[in-house]
């Protein structure tokens, strides 16, 4: 008899906990904006890691991945904290035009739209232009961290202004947003060209 009572109480407790965990959580654009800060340090996890979007609300297993369509937070890129770029990096970048041909980020599957049609033209004086349809839309400054193989870009465009870890194969680079400053998680495919960008 006692065992039956204990088993019954256990079943009731488990049922309550299961129902409590299955309660539906609705993620709306309003509460999403409140929970997605960029970038912020998540101290509650105990790890002190940084991420571009830290969510503190629940997302049920059956719900689709939460998408955030917001530009990266503005960061001050410490261009002058590094020594000047080497002659080889100056020659490499200024040898032509660079097309931002594709971009990817798990939490924003439409991020590539903010890179389409953009070209970069680097100069040896460590300035660069952002071009769309072969017209300059922004000018910034660049530098290169030799030890970490990171490119530093300072400009007004929030999708380009940052530090990027570089993997390069000839005139193809992959920029990764996973540096000490850049926590966006964006990856950009950058393709070099010896001819100017098209005007259309």
N, C-alpha and C positions, 0 to 999 in steps of 0.2 A: 504494500500500500504506500509506504513512504517513498519507495523508488518510483512509483507511478506519479506521485505528487511532484517529486524533484524533476522527473522527465517532463512532466507537463509544464512546470515553471521554466525549464530550459527552452522548450519549444516556443513558449510565448515570448521569452526574451530574444531568441534568435529571429523570430518573426518580426518583432518590433524593429530590431536593428536592420534587418533586410529591407523592410518597408521604408525606414528612415533613409537608407542609402539609395533607394530607388526613386526617391522624390525627384520630380522633374525640375531641372534648373534651366531657366530661359536666359540665353545670352542675347542681349539686344545691342544695337549700336550705341545706345545711351550708356549702359553700364560697361560696355566694352571700352569706351573712351576713358572711363574712370579707372579701369583695371589695367590698361595697357600704357605704362609709362615708358618713355624712351630717353636714353637708356637709364636703368636704375639698378641698384645693387639689391639683391634679394637676401636680406639678412635673416629672414625667418627660416630659410632652408638650413642655415648653419654652415653653408659652404662659402658665402660671400661672393658668389659668381655674379657676373654682369650679363645682361642680355638686352636686346633692343626692345623686346616686349615681354614683360613679366606679368602673367595672369594670376590673380588671386581668387578667381571665381571658379566654380566647377564646370566641367564640360563633360556631359555623359558619354559613355563609351559609344553609344549609337549615334551621337551627333557628328556632323562633319567637322573637319579641322577648322578651327577659328581662323579667319583671314583678316589681316589688318592692312588696309590701304592708307598708309600715312607716310609722308616723307621721313627719312631718318632725322634724328635730332641734330641740330646744328652743333658742331664741335669746332674748337679752335685748333687747327693743325699747326704744330710747332715746327714750321719750316726752318726757322733760323736756329733751332736747337741742334741741328746737325751740321757737320762740316759740308762744304760745297760738294756737289756731286762730282764723280770722277769724269775724266775726259771720255772714257769708253761709254759710260751711261749717257752722257750728253750727246755723243755721236749716235748711239743706238736709238734714243728716243727722237732725235731731231732729223732722222734719216728719211722721214716721210710723214704720212698721215695715219692716224690710228682710229679704226672704226669700232665703236662699242656695239658689237654685233648681236650679243645676247646677254641676258641677265636672269638669274634665278634666285629665289628666296622661298623656303618652305612655307612661311606664314603670309606671303603675298605672292600668289601665283601670277599676278598681273604686273609685277614689278618691271618686267622687260619692256613694258610700254614707255617707261620713263627713260629708257636708254636708246630706243629705236631712233635711227636717223642722226644720232650724235657722233661727231668725229672730233678727235683731239689733234692739235698741231703743236708739238713741243719745239721750243727754241733752246739754243745752247746757253742763253742768259738765264735759264731756269724759269722762264715764263711759258705759259701755254694758252692756246685759244680753244674754246669749245665752238664747233661749227655745226649748223643745221642748214642743209641745202646750200652748202659752201658759203654761208654767211656767218660771220662771227657773232655769237650771242652772249659770250662771256669770256673774260680773260682772268687767268689766275697764275699762281706760282707753284713750282714743283721742286721736290728734292728726293733723294734716294738714300735709304739707310742700308749701307753695305752689309753690316753684320747680320741684320734680320731679313735682308732681301725684301724690303718694303718700300713702296713708292708713297710719297707724301704729296697730296694735292690740296691746295687751298684755293677755293673759288666760291661763288655764290650758289651754284647748283648743289642742292642738298644731297642729290644722288651720286655726286662725284666727289664733293668735298669730304676728304677723310684720309686715313692711312690704309693701305691695302697690301696684304702679303702677295708677292708675285711669284707665279710659276711660269717660266718662259721657255719656249721651244722655238728658237729662231724669231720670226716676226709674228708669233702668236703668243699672247700672254693670257693667263687666267688670274684675275684679281680676286682675292678672297677677303671678305669682311670679317676677319677673325684675328685682329691685332689687339694690342692693349687699349688702343683708342677706338677702333672700329668694332662694334659689337652687333652690327646689323645682320651678319650671316649671309649677306648678298654675295653672289659670285658673278663676275662679269667676264665675258669672253671678249678680248681686245685683239683685233687683227690689223697688222701693219699693211700699208699700201704705198707704193711709190708714186701713185697718181692722186691728184686732188679728188675730194668727194664730189659726187654728182650734184648738180644744181636743182634736181627735182626729187 
